[in-house]
Amino acid sequence: MYGDTGVGKTNLLRIVTAELGMKAVSADCSDEVSFDETLHAVLGQLGVGVKTKTTAGGVIRTDVRGEAGFLGLKLGGGVGGEDARTEEYEYRAAGTARQALEACHEAGVRLVVLDNFENVQDPRVRARFAELIKFLADHTTDYGNLKLVIIGIATTAEALLTDDDSVIRRTVQIPVPRMPIGELKEILHKGGRLLRLEFDDEAAFAIGNSSDGFPYFTHLLGLHASRRALESGERTVTVGIVRRAIVDAIGEVQATIRSAVTRAEERGAPDGQRMRFVKTGADTNGELLQIECVSAPHGAEEPLHVHPRQQHRFEVLEGTLRFEIAGQRRDLVPGDPPLFIAPATAHRFWNPGTVDARYVQEFRPALHIEEFFESLFALARDGKLDAKGSPSLLQISVMVPRHSDEIRLVSPPWPVVRVLTAVLAPVARLLGYRAVCR
């Protein structure tokens, strides 16, 4: 199924499966998630091989065990920490795609839905999904007529999936076009009946025409028009009410955009830190990330870390920053020359004063450090950092591989971190942890 964003592809499939009583499982596709991990997400919805239990407290520990099982590799273990919950899990990785299809068939699943497939950019991953389509098409009766449904934003099936004719021949291609005005007007009339409102013909046409075929805009304008009518005691929505509703909707969208921009530019952590991206990698062709920062006077020292491939520059505008660089401490105040920290140099900094410190940081080249900060502050916003400002061990396990060129902790040693994350990252992704948080 393919078409424009917002035309209702996923909702259409959901309605059809509900009306036909078909059991379906789905997974959201991402360029961060591999072919196998997508199948693991499907198996998790079936309750196959995923068990979690949360208990309290404990000391830091990790434990990983392995054995052969029906669906291939089986890992079991526990992760815990001081003042943190302990997560216990059992994880069975699908040995082959065929075994995953067998599990779906045994569970009575009729549809396996892969949504947002346009996000899969790795040609190797796309090729494996294409091979899965060919295999399932050639063996459909072996799995109870199980179907694979791929949904995404595209103008053609070939653009969404592959230009391999042998694959395309095995698919039923369902374009989902923008909705005609008549269907959009029917959305309004059904909603109006529920609210005991009537949209007159001129008002319904105005909303349908303004929606340009997108049901989302019909719902948005219909919502604001209904509110306007009910607030004024009217039972008929007229074109005059629609005009005022359009102004309301535009104001709401503008406020949403402004809020999103503000969150992107400045994210506040619980300890009072704030960041505003002045120049990003996109602005400078990857040369530079420049950030204006504010740190509260709490005196907390961040962990020693290095930026393996980036030069780090600091200039203090207000207050004081204290640095520890390669074992030596020094303060930086307004008027001091900028401080440069060479790549791969162990350092940390904090605000030792009694007032906020305002300063500018620069990273050269930008790499993906902007994404790292966005994820860290998003986790802080969602209450997913501990009292020391650190993510959970499982969260770290998915972030470390993605940002190893930008930032590494000095302790534990990097080889130990690599081994630990290699073991924990697949489990963390199965449990819903992602390297990029928004």
NUTOR-220305 format. One record per atom (N, C-alpha, C): residue in one letter; y, x, z. Coordinates in steps of 0.2 Angstrom, whole numbers, plus 5000, padded with zeros to 4 digits. Layout:
N
aYXZ
...
//
This chain:
438
m499450045000
m500050005000
m500650045000
y501150034995
y501750074995
y502350034993
g502850064995
g503550034993
g504050064997
d504650034997
d505250055000
d505150055008
t505550095012
t505550085019
t505850015021
g505549985026
g505849925028
g505649865025
v505149865020
v505049805016
v504449765020
g504149795025
g503649755029
g502949765027
k502849835024
k502149845022
k501649845028
t501749875034
t501349875039
t501249805042
n501849765043
n501749705046
n501349655041
l501449665035
l501049625030
l500349635031
l500049695032
l499349705033
l499149685040
r499549685045
r499449665052
r499349585051
i499749555048
i499649475047
i499049455044
v498849495038
v498249475034
v497649485038
t497649545042
t497049565046
t496949515051
a497449495054
a497449445060
a497149375057
e497449355052
e497249285049
e496549285047
l496249345044
l495549355042
l495049375047
g495349385053
g494949405059
g494549475058
m494949515054
m494649585053
m494849635058
k494349675061
k494449725066
k494749785062
a495349805064
a495649865061
a495849915067
v495849985065
v496050035069
v496550075065
s497050105068
s497650135064
s497850195067
a498150245063
a498450305066
a499050315062
d499550345065
d500150365062
d500050435060
c500250445054
c500150515051
c500850555052
s500750615053
s501250665054
s501050735051
d501550775049
d501450835046
d501150885052
e501250865058
e501050905064
e500350895065
v500050845063
v499350825065
v498850835059
s498350865060
s497850885055
s497450825053
f497050835048
f496550785046
f496050765052
d495750815055
d495250805060
d495650765066
e496250785068
e496550755074
e496750685072
t496850665066
t497050595064
t496350555065
l495750585063
l495150555064
l495050545072
h495250595076
h495150595083
h495550535086
a496150525083
a496550465086
a496250405084
v495950395078
v495550335077
v494950325082
l494650375083
l494050365088
l494250355095
g494850375096
g495150365103
g495250285104
q495450255099
q495550185099
q494950145100
l494350175098
l493750145098
l493450155105
g493750195109
g493450215116
g492850265115
v492850295109
v492350345108
v492550415110
g492250435115
g492350505117
g492950525121
v493350475123
v493950485126
v494050455133
k494050495138
k494050465145
k494550495149
t495050465152
t495550505156
t495550475163
k495750515168
k495750495175
k496350535178
t496750505182
t497250535185
t497150535193
t497250595196
t497150595203
t497750635205
a497850645212
a498450675215
a498350745216
g498950785216
g498950845219
g498550895216
g498350955220
g497951005218
g498351065216
v497951125215
v498251185214
v498151195206
i498551245203
i498451255196
i497751285194
r497451245190
r496851265187
r496751245180
t496251275177
t496051245170
t495251255170
d494951215167
d494251215167
d493951185160
v493651225156
v493451195149
v492651205149
r492351155147
r491651165146
r491451135139
g490851165136
g490651145129
g489951125129
e489751085124
e489051065123
e489051025116
a488451025113
a488350985107
a488250915109
g488550865105
g488450795106
g488450765099
f488350695100
f488250655094
f488750665089
l489450665091
l489950675086
l490250745086
g489750795087
g489950855086
g490150895093
l490750935093
l490950965099
l491150925104
k490950935110
k491150905116
k491450945121
l492050935123
l492450975128
l492550935134
g492550965140
g492650925146
g493050975150
g493450945154
g493850995159
g494350955163
g494750995166
g495350975170
g495951015170
v496550985171
v497151025171
v497551005177
g497751045181
g498151025187
g498651075189
g499151055194
g499651095196
g499951075202
e500251115206
e500551105212
e501151045211
d501150995216
d501550945215
d501550905209
a500950905206
a500850875199
a500250835199
r500150785195
r499550745194
r499050795191
t498350775192
t497850805189
t497550765184
e497550785177
e497250745172
e496550775170
e496050725170
e495350745169
e495250715162
y494850745158
y494750715151
y494050735148
e493850695144
e493250715140
e493450705133
y493250755129
y493450755122
y492950765117
r492750725113
r492250735108
r492550735101
a492550795098
a492850805091
a492350775086
a492550745081
a492150725075
a491850785072
g491250795071
g490950845068
g491050845060
t491050785058
t491150775051
t491550705050
a491850695044
a492150635042
a491650575042
r491050595040
r490450545039
r490350515046
q490250565051
q490150535058
q490650495060
a491250505059
a491850465061
a491750395058
l491550395051
l491450325048
l490850285051
e490350325053
e489850295056
e490050255063
a490450295066
a490650265073
a491150205072
c491550205066
c491950145065
c491450085063
h490950105059
h490450045057
h490050015063
e489850065067
e489550035073
e489949995078
a490650005077
a491049965082
a491349905078
g491049895072
g491249835069
g491949835065
v492249895064
v492849905061
v492849895054
r493249855051
r493249835044
r493849885040
l494349895044
l494949935040
l495149995045
v495150055042
v495450115045
v496150125042
v496650115045
v497350115043
v497750175044
l497950215039
l498350275040
l499050255038
d499550255043
d500150225042
d500650285041
n501250275038
n501750335037
n501450395033
f501050385028
f500650435025
f501150485021
e501750465020
e502250505017
e502450565021
n502250565027
n502450615032
n501950675031
v501350665028
v500850715027
v501050755021
q501350815022
q501550865017
q501150915015
d500650935020
d500250995018
d499750975013
p499751005007
p499250985002
p498550985004
r498351035008
r497651045010
r497450975014
v497850955019
v497750895022
v497650835018
r498150825013
r498150775008
r497450775004
a497250835002
a496650844998
a496050815002
r496050825009
r495450805013
r495450735013
f496050695014
f496050625014
f495850595007
a496050635002
a495850604995
a495050614994
e494750664997
e494050674997
e493750615001
l494050605007
l493750545011
l493750485007
i494250465003
i494350404999
i493750404994
k493650464991
k493050464986
k492450454989
f492350484995
f491650474998
f491550405000
l492050375003
l491950305006
l491850255000
a492250264995
a492150224989
a491450224986
d491150284986
d490550294983
d489950274988
h490150264994
h489650244999
h489850185004
t490250145001
t490550085005
t489950045008
t489450025004
t488949985007
t488550015013
d488550085014
d488250115019
d488650105026
y489250085025
y489650075031
y489950005032
g489549955030
g489749885031
g490349875027
n490549895021
n491049885017
n491749905021
l491649955024
l492249985028
l492750005023
k493449995024
k493950015019
k494450055023
l494750105019
l495250145021
l495950125018
v496450105022
v497050085019
v497550135021
i497950165016
i498450215016
i499150175015
i499550185020
i500250145019
i500750205019
g501250195015
g501750245015
g502350225010
i502850265011
i503450255007
i503450295000
a503350254995
a503350294988
a503450244983
t503550264977
t503650224971
t503050204967
t502550254968
t501850244965
t501350264969
a500750244968
a500150264972
a500050344971
e500150364965
e500050434964
e500550474968
a501150454969
a501650494972
a501450494980
l501150434982
l500950434989
l500350474991
l499850474987
l499250504988
l499050564984
t498950554978
t498750614974
t498750594966
d498850644962
d498850624955
d498150634952
d497650644956
d496950654954
d496650584952
d496550584945
d496250514942
d495650494946
s495250544947
s494550524950
s494650494957
v495250504961
v495350474967
v495750404966
i496250404961
i496650344960
i496150284957
r495650304953
r495150254950
r494850224956
r494750254961
r494350224967
r494750184972
t495350174970
t495850134975
t496050074972
v496250024976
v496649964974
v497349974976
q497749974971
q498449994972
q498849934974
i499249924979
i499549864981
i500349884982
p500749874977
p501449884978
p501749834982
v502149844987
v502549794991
v503249804989
p503449754985
p504149754983
p504649734988
r505249734987
r505749704991
r505649624990
m505849594995
m505749514995
m506249484991
p506049434987
p506549394984
p506949344989
i507549324986
i507949284990
i507649224993
g507149194989
g506849134992
g506449144998
e506049204998
e505649215004
e506149235010
l506649275009
l507149285014
l507449225017
k507649175013
k507849115015
k507349075019
e506749085018
e506249045022
e506149075029
i506249145029
i506349175036
i506849145040
l507449135037
l507949105041
l507849035043
h507548995038
h507448925040
h506848915045
k506348965045
k505848955050
k506148975057
g506549025057
g506949045063
g507348995066
g507748965061
g508148905063
g507848855066
r507248835063
r506848775066
r506648795074
l506548855075
l506348875082
l506948865087
l507548875084
l508148875088
l508448805087
r508148765084
r508448695082
r509148705079
l509148755074
l509748765070
l509648755063
e510148745059
e510048735052
e510548785048
f510248825044
f510648865039
f510748825033
d511448815032
d511548775025
d511448825019
d511448795013
d511248835007
d511648895006
e512348885007
e512748935006
e512648995010
a512548975017
a512449025022
a511849065021
a511249025019
a510649065018
a510649105012
f511049085007
f511049125001
f511449195002
a512049185006
a512449245008
a512049295012
i511649275017
i511249315020
i510649345016
g510349305012
g509849335008
g510049385003
n510649365000
n510949414995
n511149474998
s511449475004
s511649535007
s511149575010
s510549545011
s509949585013
s509649635008
d509749625002
d509549664996
d508849674996
g508449614998
g507749624998
g507349645004
f507749665009
f507449695015
f507449645021
p506849625023
p506849575028
p507149595035
y507149665036
y507549685042
y508249665043
f508649665037
f509249645037
f509349565037
t508849535035
t508849465036
t508849445043
h508349475046
h508249465054
h508949485057
l509149535056
l509849565059
l510349515058
l510549495052
l511049445051
l510949375053
g510249355053
g510149295055
g510149285063
l510049345066
l510149345074
l510849335075
h511249375072
h511949375074
h512349305072
a512049285066
a512349215064
a512149165069
s511549165072
s511249115076
s511649125083
r511749185085
r512149195091
r512849165091
r513149175085
r513849145084
r513849075084
a513349045081
a513348965081
a513148935088
l512648965091
l512548945098
l513048945103
e513449005102
e513949015107
e514548975106
s514648945100
s515148905098
s514948825098
g514348815100
g514048745101
g513948715094
e513848755089
e513648725082
e512948725081
r512748675077
r512048675076
r511848685068
t512448695065
t512348715058
t512648785056
v512348835054
v512548895052
v512948895045
t513548905045
t513948905039
t514148975036
v514348975030
v514549045027
v515049075031
g515549035034
g516049065039
g515749105045
i515249075048
i514849105053
i514549165051
v514249165045
v513949225042
v514349275041
r514949265039
r515449325038
r515649355044
r515749315050
r515849345056
r515249385059
a514649355057
a514049385059
a513949455056
i514149465050
i514049525046
i514549575050
v515149555052
v515549605055
v515249625062
d514949575065
d514549595072
d513949645070
a513649635065
a513049675063
a513249745062
i513849745058
i514049815056
i514249855062
g514649815067
g514849845073
g514249875077
e513649835077
e513049855081
e512749915078
v512749915071
v512449975068
v512850035069
q513550025068
q513950085069
q513850115076
a513850065081
a513750095088
a513050125089
t512550105086
t511950135086
t511950205083
i512250215077
i512350275074
i512750325078
r513250305081
r513650345085
r513250365091
s512850325094
s512450345100
s511950395098
a511650385092
a511150435090
a511450495089
v512050505086
v512350565084
v512550595091
t512850555096
t512950585102
t512350615106
r511750585105
r511150605108
r510950675105
a511050675098
a510850735094
a511250795096
e511950785097
e512350835098
e512450855106
e512250815110
e512350825117
e511850795121
r511350825124
r510850795128
r510950825135
g510950775140
g511050795147
g510350805151
a510250865154
a509650875158
a509750855165
p509250835169
p509350815176
p509750865180
d509750925179
d510150975183
d510850985180
g511050945176
g511750945174
g511950985168
q511451015165
q511551055159
q511651005153
r512151035148
r512350995142
r512351045137
m512251015131
m512251055125
m512551015119
r513051045115
r513251015109
r513251065103
f512851045098
f512751085093
f513351095088
v513651155088
v514251165084
v514151185077
k513651225076
k513451245069
k512651245070
t512351215065
t511651215065
t511351255060
g510651265060
g510351305054
g510451265047
a510551205047
a510651165041
a511351185039
d511851185043
d512551205041
d512651275039
t512151325041
t512351395039
t511751425035
n511351375032
n510851405028
n510351445032
g510251425038
g509751455042
g509951525046
e510651535045
e510851605047
e510951595055
l511251545057
l511451535064
l511351465067
l511251465074
l511351405078
l511851425083
q512451385083
q512951395088
q512951335093
i512951345099
i512951285104
i513451295109
e513851245111
e514351245116
e513951215122
c513851245128
c513451225133
c513851225140
v513651175144
v513851175151
v513351175156
s513351225161
s512851225166
s513151215173
a512851175177
a513051155183
a512951215188
p513351215194
p513351265198
p512751255203
h512151255201
h511551245206
h511251315207
g511351365204
g511051435206
g510351445204
a510051395200
a509351395199
a509251445193
e508751495194
e508551545189
e508051525184
e508151525178
e507651505173
e507151555173
p506551545170
p506051595169
p506251655165
l506051715166
l506151765161
l505751755155
h506151765149
h505851745143
h506151795137
v505851795131
v506151835126
v506151785120
h506651805115
h506651775109
h506451835104
p505851825101
p505551885098
p505951905091
r506251855088
r506451875081
r507251855081
q507551845087
q508251815086
q508751855091
q509251875088
q509851905092
q510151845096
h510351855103
h510651805107
h511351825109
r511851785108
r512551805109
r512851755114
f513151775119
f513551735124
f514251745125
e514651695125
e515351705127
e515551655132
v515751665138
v515951625143
v516651595142
l516751535143
l517451505142
l517751485149
e517251455153
e517551435160
e516951455165
g517151475171
g516651485176
g516251555175
t515651555178
t515351625178
t514551615176
l514351655172
l513651655171
l513351725174
r512751725177
r512451785179
r511851795175
f511751855173
f511151875168
f510751925172
e510051925170
e509651975171
e509351995165
i509452055163
i509252085156
i508852145157
a508252145155
a507852205156
a507852235163
g507852195168
g507852215175
g508552225178
q509052225174
q509752235176
q510152175176
r510552165182
r510952105183
r511752115181
r512052065179
r512752075177
r513052005177
d513651995178
d514051935178
d514451935171
l514551875168
l515051865163
l515551815164
v516151825163
v516651775165
v517151775159
p517651725159
p518051715153
p518451775152
g518551795146
g518951855145
g518551915143
d517951915146
d517451975145
d517251975137
p517052035135
p516852035128
p516151995127
p516051965121
p515351935121
p514751975122
l514251945125
l513651985127
l513151975122
f512852025120
f512352025114
f511652045118
i511152005116
i510452025119
i510052035113
a509752085112
a509352105106
a508652065106
p508352055100
p507752025100
p507252055104
a506752015107
a506152035111
a506352065117
t507052055120
t507252085126
t507152025132
a506852045137
a506751995142
a507351985146
h507551925147
h508151905150
h508051835153
r508551815157
r508651745160
r509451745162
f509651685163
f510351675166
f510451615169
w510951605173
w511051545177
w511851545180
n512051495183
n512651485185
n512651495193
p512951555195
p512951565202
p513551545206
g514051515202
g514651495205
g514651425209
t515251395210
t515351335213
t515651285208
v515851305202
v516051255197
v515651255191
d515651215186
d515251215180
d515451275176
a514951305173
a515051355168
a515051325161
r515551345157
r515551325150
r515551385146
y515151385141
y515051445137
y514751425130
v514751475126
v514451475119
v513851515118
q513351485116
q512751525114
q512651535106
e512451585104
e512251595097
e511551625096
f511251595091
f510551625089
f510551645082
r510351705080
r510351735074
r509651765072
p509251745067
p509351685063
p509251615067
a509351555064
a509251495068
a508551485069
l508151495064
l507351475065
l507351405067
h506851385072
h506851315074
h507051315081
i507451355084
i507651345091
i508051285092
e508451255087
e508751195088
e508251135090
e507651135086
e507151085087
e506851095094
f506751155097
f506551175103
f506951145109
f507651155108
f508151125113
f508151055113
e508051025107
e508050945107
e507450925110
s506950955109
s506250925112
s506350935120
l506550995122
l506651005129
l507050955133
f507650945130
f508150895133
f507950825132
a507550805127
a507250745126
a506750725132
l506350785133
l505850775139
l506250765145
a506750805146
a507150795152
a507450725153
r507650695147
r507950625147
r507450575149
d506850585147
d506250545148
d505950555155
g506150605159
g505850615166
g505250655165
k505150695160
k504450725159
k504550805161
l505050825164
l505050895167
l504950895174
d504650945177
d504550945184
d505250965188
a505250975194
a505850995198
a506151055196
k505751105193
k506051165191
k506251165183
g506151105180
g506451095173
g505851115168
s505251125170
s504751145165
s504251085163
p504051085157
p503651025155
p502951035158
s502450985157
s501850995160
s501451045155
l500851065158
l500451115155
l500251095148
l500051025148
l499751005141
l500350995136
q500950985138
q501550975134
q501651045131
i501651095136
i501851165134
i501251195129
s500651165129
s500151195125
s500251175118
v500651115116
v500751095109
v501451125107
m501851145112
m502551175110
m502451245108
v502051285112
v502051355111
v501851375104
p501351345101
p501151375094
p501751365089
r502151305090
r502651295085
r503251335086
h503351355092
h503951395094
h503851465096
s503351495094
s503151565096
s503651615093
d503951605087
d504451645085
d505051645088
e505251585091
e505851575094
e505951595102
i505351575105
i505451595113
i504751595116
r504651645120
r504051665124
r504251675131
l503851655136
l503851675143
l503651745143
v503851785148
v503651845150
v502951845154
s502951795158
s502351785162
s502151715162
p501451705161
p500951745160
p500951785153
p500551845152
p500651885146
p500451835140
w500751855134
w500751815128
w499951815126
p499551865126
p498851855124
p498451795128
v498651795135
v498351745139
v498651675137
v499251665136
v499551605134
v499251585127
r499151625122
r498851605116
r498151575117
v497751615121
v497051585122
v497051515125
l497451515130
l497551445134
l497751395130
t498251405126
t498551345121
t498051335116
a497651385113
a497151365108
a496651315111
v496451325117
v495951275120
v496251215122
l496851205124
l497151145127
l497551105122
a497751135116
a498251105112
a497851045108
p497251055106
p496850995103
p496750935108
v496650955114
v496550895119
v497250865120
a497750905121
a498450875122
a498650825116
r498550855110
r498650805104
r498250745104
l497650745106
l497250685107
l497550635112
l497850665117
l498050625122
l498850605121
g499050615115
g499750595113
g500250645114
y500150705116
y500750755116
y500850775109
r501550785108
r501750815102
r502250875103
a502250915098
a502650975099
a503450965098
v503550905094
v504250895093
v504350825097
c504850825101
c505050765105
c505750745103
r505850675102
r506550655100
r506850605105
//
